[in-house]
Each structure stands twice: as C-alpha cells, then as structure tokens.
Amino acid sequence: MIILDTNLNNKDYKLVKIYDYVCEKFEECLQFECERFSNNHKPSLTDQELITIYLFVMHHHGLFKIKQIHQFAREYLMSWFPDLGSYQAFNNRLNRISGVINTLVESILSDFRPENCHRNYSVLDSMPIITCSGKRSGKVAKEITDKGYCSTKGMYYYGLKLHALGFCRTNKLPYPEQIIFTPASVNDLSLFKQAWSEIENRTFFGDKIYNDRDFFKMMNQKFNSEMLTPVKMVKGMADVLKKFDRAANDLYSRAVSKVRQPIEALFSWIIEKADIQKASRVRSTKGLTLHIYGRLATAFLTLIF
C-alpha cells in the first residue's frame, strides 16, 4: 500500500490529486469533448495522463513552454508516465484536446465555489492577452484575434481580451462567476450588454467604460439590476458646474473604485501564477486556445488543494 504525505508542498501528493480530479471529470463530462473514432482510440499515454502532466508541471514547477514541460516530464516523471513518447506527439495531442481544458476550467470554478461569495454583488473588468504588439501585423489565430487598445498599459496590441465577472467577497479576491474571451477590439460595455445585462437582482461595479445611463436605467427597470461606476465628467461642462459637485463625485468615485479594485488584484494574481498575458510564442488557433485555458486551469488548480 502506498501512503502519500498530504503536505501541500509534496510533489507526489499534488500529482496524484490533479490526476484523480482529472479522471473524475473525464468520467463525468470531459470524455465527450475528446472522443475518438479511429483505430488509435486508446493511446498508451491516456488523455488524463497528458493533461495531468501539462497542468502539474506548470502549476508546481512554473514551466510554461510545452517543450520545457515535456523535457521535465522525461527527466523526472518517467516512473509515473513511462509511455510519455516524443515531444512532437505530446505537443500535437495537447493542441487537439485544447477544448477539453476549457470545460475543465468551468468544472473547477463550479466545483470549488466558496460559500462567502456575495451573490448579489459583482465586479467586472477586462485585461489583454497579447500575441504581438500593435506596431506589427498580427498573423496568429486571425479568426479569433484582432487589434485593440489597452488604456491601462497605453498600448495597441494584437490578441484577445479576457472579460471577467466575479462575485464580491469580503477582504478576499473576487471569485470568477464567468470568464469570456473576445477579440481585442470588442468593447467592454458591448460585451456586458450581450452577456451579462439580463442577470437579475444584481449590483455591478465597473470602471468608467461601463457608462450608458439610458441603457442601465432600462436594465434597472426590467431586471432590478444596476451598474455603479466612477463619475465620468461630461465634455464641455462648465468649470462652475464641475466644482459644484466635485466633493460628492470624488467621494462616490472613490467608494466605487475601492469595491472594484480587487478584480485588478485578481488579474495580477492570475498573471503571477500562470503568465497568461504573454502569448507571443503561440503559432496557431488551437495553440492559443490551449494557452488561455491551460493557464487559467493552472492558476485555479490551487482550489483543488
């Protein structure tokens, strides 16, 4: 009988824990995302083992390039996965099952949602996933990427935009309710109107880009939900009027910004854990899909432990 040390820093414990969860999800739903109808429908290295290697090496050892992951597995994990195979086969198979990782991320976020989420209060924002700078011409995954502008970084770029809607939590990072990827040019307000504006009985906290009084008045009347944002000055307003309401507007804006600031901390945490923002080495649409969902899964694997 094998007894594992359940210390969270123990490598073997983490490896087995990830493998056990991946196998459980395969039995439940993931197997239908990568079903094979060829003679090679039962490869010696299973899809469960493949995903376990990929996520474990990124999460526990901070190696994010697929070549580095394969090399590490060949040097240190062969006793666990003797049928590892070549790097080319490893890379090709990961790209083929990139859609599985998407469903796995959804399962992780659903299975481990904490009890301290405030279901009636949400924060939302977006961050860029950069395939190349705006000074060059984007040539990767053109069907799902385009050129956009990041006001936070003050730069044009090619790539995607990660939009996150998160439940507020007291003195904690927001917990993602939903994450959506769009081409970089998609406006945050437009995405909100399409995806989240019909959520009922919810108070949203956003930045100044979520500013459309008529739309949010209608949303409040129809769905009993409201959007709170820092005050945005109207162009051409007289200085006298600006000064008249400045104290109240500044207090209100600071209060809203304080509530929504943790989602920026959430993005920083994801970047620190999974280096998701830099996608300049990606060379295909499947590779980009694997990158974004694989990095998200890597960050949120912490919830499993």
N, C-alpha and C positions, 0 to 999 in steps of 0.2 A: 504494500500500500504506500502511495506517495503522499506525504504531508507537506503542504506549502505554507511557508511563512506569509501571513496575511499583512505584513507591513507594507504600506502603500509605496515604499521605495523599492520593494523587492521586484526584481525584473521578472522572475518566473511567475509570480502571482499576477502581475499586470498582464502578462502574455496570455495566461490561461483565462483570466477574467474577460479579456477582449474576445478571445476565441469562443468562449462559452456564450457571450452575448450575441456575437455574430451568428453562431449556429442556431441560437434560439430564434433570431429574427429571420433566418433563412427558412426555418420550418414554418414560420408564421406568414411571411409575405415575400421575402426577397427572392426566393427561388423562382418566382414567376416573372421577375424582371430580367433574368438571365438564362431562361430555359433554352436548352439546345435540342436540335432535331437532326444532328449529324452523327456519324459513327464515333466521333470523339466527344460524346456527351458525358463521359465520366473520366475526365483527365486525372492523372496520378496526383497532381497538386490541385486540390479542390479549390473552388471559388472562395469558400470560407477561410481556408488557409491563406490564400492570396491576399484577401482583404485584411486579415489579421496581421500579416507581415507588414503590409503597407501602412496601416494605421499605427501599429505598435512602434515601429522604428521612428516614425515622425513624432509620435507623442512622447515616447520615453527617451529618445536619443537626439531629437531635434535635427534630424537629417531629412531634408525635404526633396532633394533631387532623386528621381527614380533610380538613376544609376547608383547613387550613394546607398539607397535603401537596399537594392539588390546586392551590392557588394558587402554591406554589413550583414545581411542575412546569410550570404555564402560563407562569411568568415566566422560568424558567431551563433547562427541559428540552424545549422545543418543537422544537428542532433534532433531538433524538433521537426524540421521540414526537409527530409533527405531527398525529396523529389522536386527541389526548387527549380532546376532547369536553367536555361540560358537567360541572359539579360533581355535579349530581343523578344523571346517568348513571354517573359514576365511583363515587359512594357506593353506589348500588343494586347495581352489579356486584360491588363488593367484598363486600357483605353476602351476595350469592348464592353466592359461591365461598369463604365462610369455612371450609368443611370442607376445602378444598384446603390451607390453611395448616396445619391440624392434621397432615396427612400429611407436609407439607414439614418441619415441626419434627422429626417422627420420623426422617425421612431424614437431616437434618443431624446429629442426635445419633448415629445409627447409622454414618454415613459417616466421621465425624471423631473417633471414639472413640480416645483416646490409648493408647499401649502401657503407660503407667505406672499404669494402674488396678489396684488390688488386688482381684481378682475375688472373694475370699473374705471381704472386709470391707466393710460398707456402713453409711452413716449415713442417718438419715431424720428428717423433721420436716415441719411444715406452716406456711403463712402465709396470711393473709386477703386476699381480693380484694373490695374494698368497693364496693358500689353505692350504699348510703346508710347513715347512722348508725342505730343501734338505737332512737333516740328518735323516728324517723319510721316510716312504714309502707312497706315495700318494694313497689314496683309494677312493677319491671322484671324480665323473664325469670323469672316466678314458677315456671315448670315446672322450672327448674334451680337456683334460688336459694332461700334461706330465711334465718332469723335464727340467728345463732350468737354465741359469745363468744370473744374473743381474750384469753387470760390475759397475754400479753406486753405488749399495749397496755392491758389492763384496761378493755376496752370491748365492748359489744354492737354488732353490725352486721348489715346485710343483705348477702348476696352469696354468694360461693363460697369454697372453701378449696383452696389448691394444696398437694398432698401430693407430696413428692419423695423418691425413693430414689436415693442416689448412691454410686458406688464411692469408697472412700477412696483418696487419693493423697498421697504423702509431700511435705509442705511446699507443697501445691497445694490449690486449691479442689476439693471433690468433683466428680466428673463424673456428671451425671444418667444413671442407668440407666432410670428410668421416672418420668414425671410424670403425676399423675392429678388431675382437678378434681372436687370433690363440692360439694353444698350446704353452707353454712356450719355447719349443725348436726351434721354427721357427725363422730363421734368418731374421733380418730387411731388408737386401738387397734382399733376396729371395722374401719376401712379396712385396717389391716395384716393382720388375720385373714382378710379376704376376698381381698385382692390379693397379698400377699407372704409369707404364713406357710408356704407349701408349697415355697419355694425351698430347695434342699438345700445342705448343707455351707457355710453362711454364718454369720458373726458380725455381728449388727446392733447398732448403738449408737444408743440413743434417749434421750429425756428421761423424766421420771417418769411421764408419762401412759401409757407403754407398760409397765404393771405388772400382770401376771396370772401368778402363779407356777405355778399348775396348768396353764394353757394352754401356757406356754413350756417347762415340763417335758415335756409331751406332744410339743411340736414338736421338742425336742431328741432324744427317743427315736425319733421317726418319721422326721425329716428331717435329723438330725445338724446342726441349726442352733440358735443361741442368741441371746437378746436380753440385752444388757448396758445397765443404766440406773443413774443415781444412786440411792442408797439412799433409800427413802421411809419415813419414820417411821410406825409404826402408832399410830393414835389410841388414847389411853387407856393407852399403855405407861408404866410407872413410870419416874420420873426416874433411879433407880438403874440400871435396865437400859439407858436411853439413854446414860448416861455411861460405862457399862461398855464399849460397843462404839464410842463416838464417834470415837476416834482412827482406828481401822481403817476405819469407814464414811466418814469425811471424806476419807481418802486415796483410797479406792476411788472415791468420787463425783467427786473432782477429776480422777482419771485418766480416767474415762469421759467427763466433761464436756469435757476437753481434746481427746479424739478426735472428739467430735460437734460441737464448736464451729464447725468450718469450714463446716458446712451453713448456719449462720446467716449466715456471711460470703457464701456463695453467694447466698442470698436478697437480701442487701443489694446485691450486685453486679448482680443482675437488676433490682432496683428502680432502681438508679442508671442502668443502661444503657437501660431500657425503660419506666420509670414504670408498671409493671404493676399496682400495688396500687390505684390510684385509677381506679375505673370508674363514677364518679357521672354522667358525661355520656352513658353508654350508654342507649339507648332501646328496645332490642329484644333478643330472644334471639340472633338472628343477629349483631347488633352486639356483644353480649357475647362470643360465640364468636370473632368476628374480633379483638376486643380482646385476649383472653387468649392466643390462639395467635399472633396477629400480633406482640405484644410479646415473646413467647418467641423467635420466629424472629428478631426484631430483635436481641435480646441475643446469641444464639448464632451470628449471621452472622459474628461475629469468627472463628469456627473456619474459615470458608471462606478467609480471607486468611492 
